[in-house]
Amino acid sequence: MHSIQKKIPENLKVISGNALRNDDFKMLENYFKTDEEIIVINEGLLRYLTFEEKRKVAQNIYELLSKYGGIWITSDVTPKKFIKSQNNALMNFNKNVNNITFRNAINDRFEDENHIKEFFGDIGFELFEIHKFNEVKDVLYSIKELDIFDDKIEQTLEDAIVVVMKVKK
Ligand SMILES: C[S@@+](CC[C@H](N)C(=O)[O-])C[C@H]1O[C@@H](n2cnc3c(N)ncnc32)[C@H](O)[C@@H]1O
């Protein structure tokens, strides 16, 4: 067993808000210093939003990064082909998510990397790094600790990517 760090860092703040609302992003600025760059990280949100909703979230992040500088790291650019590998590995997962949330539609997915670049490029972002999940498979905590690595996991991770974006100069 690994020991769990009990001390909560003083600079960890949990703020509730709606990522679609620009005013909620403004609240965050109370916690930023004007002379420090920021990093926006998110997972598991954009893939469930329509392209119109994704655009609103991206525009809110664009506004923040334009002001403070820094980068946006997200795996929420799930391409359509990832759904196929996810369906093969996790039977019914996507169907269940659809049924429970009425979200997760295939039409809300990116076609491919070009589509991702075009969509975020239109908003003013530059994709300067694209990483495959498989790059970190050897250090994934659950896989290592539970010794559950197999071909299925490798195949599932194959089409999943993380992008790193910054505001175009
Ligand atoms: C699939 S989970 C993400 C999981 C998360 N990355 C984690 O590791 O726990 C989706 C999350 O997005 C939140 N969410 C949904 N719509 C949102 C919105 N418009 N603004 C902010 N969060 C939202 C949900 O409440 C939920 O906690």
Ligand as a Chemical Component Dictionary entry (heavy atoms), coordinates in Angstrom:
data_LIG
# 
_chem_comp.id                   LIG 
_chem_comp.type                 NON-POLYMER 
_chem_comp.pdbx_formal_charge   0 
_chem_comp.three_letter_code    LIG 
# 
loop_
_chem_comp_atom.comp_id 
_chem_comp_atom.atom_id 
_chem_comp_atom.alt_atom_id 
_chem_comp_atom.type_symbol 
_chem_comp_atom.charge 
_chem_comp_atom.model_Cartn_x 
_chem_comp_atom.model_Cartn_y 
_chem_comp_atom.model_Cartn_z 
_chem_comp_atom.pdbx_ordinal 
LIG C1  C1  C 0  -16.799 12.276 -16.633 1  
LIG S1  S1  S 1  -16.713 13.382 -15.297 2  
LIG C2  C2  C 0  -15.057 13.927 -15.306 3  
LIG C3  C3  C 0  -14.239 13.152 -14.386 4  
LIG C4  C4  C 0  -13.100 13.906 -13.724 5  
LIG N1  N1  N 0  -12.071 14.263 -14.667 6  
LIG C5  C5  C 0  -12.546 13.022 -12.643 7  
LIG O1  O1  O 0  -11.473 12.427 -12.831 8  
LIG O2  O2  O -1 -13.224 12.891 -11.647 9  
LIG C6  C6  C 0  -17.566 14.781 -15.922 10 
LIG C7  C7  C 0  -17.640 15.909 -14.920 11 
LIG O3  O3  O 0  -17.979 17.120 -15.616 12 
LIG C8  C8  C 0  -18.864 17.884 -14.804 13 
LIG N2  N2  N 0  -19.595 18.808 -15.688 14 
LIG C9  C9  C 0  -20.594 18.538 -16.543 15 
LIG N3  N3  N 0  -21.001 19.659 -17.185 16 
LIG C10 C10 C 0  -20.229 20.676 -16.697 17 
LIG C11 C11 C 0  -20.156 22.069 -16.954 18 
LIG N4  N4  N 0  -20.967 22.654 -17.850 19 
LIG N5  N5  N 0  -19.247 22.801 -16.279 20 
LIG C12 C12 C 0  -18.408 22.219 -15.379 21 
LIG N6  N6  N 0  -18.410 20.892 -15.104 22 
LIG C13 C13 C 0  -19.319 20.139 -15.743 23 
LIG C14 C14 C 0  -19.725 16.844 -14.136 24 
LIG O4  O4  O 0  -20.296 17.344 -12.971 25 
LIG C15 C15 C 0  -18.726 15.717 -13.853 26 
LIG O5  O5  O 0  -18.153 15.891 -12.593 27 
# 
loop_
_chem_comp_bond.comp_id 
_chem_comp_bond.atom_id_1 
_chem_comp_bond.atom_id_2 
_chem_comp_bond.value_order 
_chem_comp_bond.pdbx_ordinal 
LIG C1  S1  SING 1  
LIG S1  C2  SING 2  
LIG S1  C6  SING 3  
LIG C2  C3  SING 4  
LIG C3  C4  SING 5  
LIG C4  N1  SING 6  
LIG C4  C5  SING 7  
LIG C5  O1  DOUB 8  
LIG C5  O2  SING 9  
LIG C6  C7  SING 10 
LIG C7  O3  SING 11 
LIG C7  C15 SING 12 
LIG O3  C8  SING 13 
LIG C8  N2  SING 14 
LIG C8  C14 SING 15 
LIG N2  C9  SING 16 
LIG N2  C13 SING 17 
LIG C9  N3  DOUB 18 
LIG N3  C10 SING 19 
LIG C10 C11 SING 20 
LIG C10 C13 DOUB 21 
LIG C11 N4  SING 22 
LIG C11 N5  DOUB 23 
LIG N5  C12 SING 24 
LIG C12 N6  DOUB 25 
LIG N6  C13 SING 26 
LIG C14 O4  SING 27 
LIG C14 C15 SING 28 
LIG C15 O5  SING 29 
# 
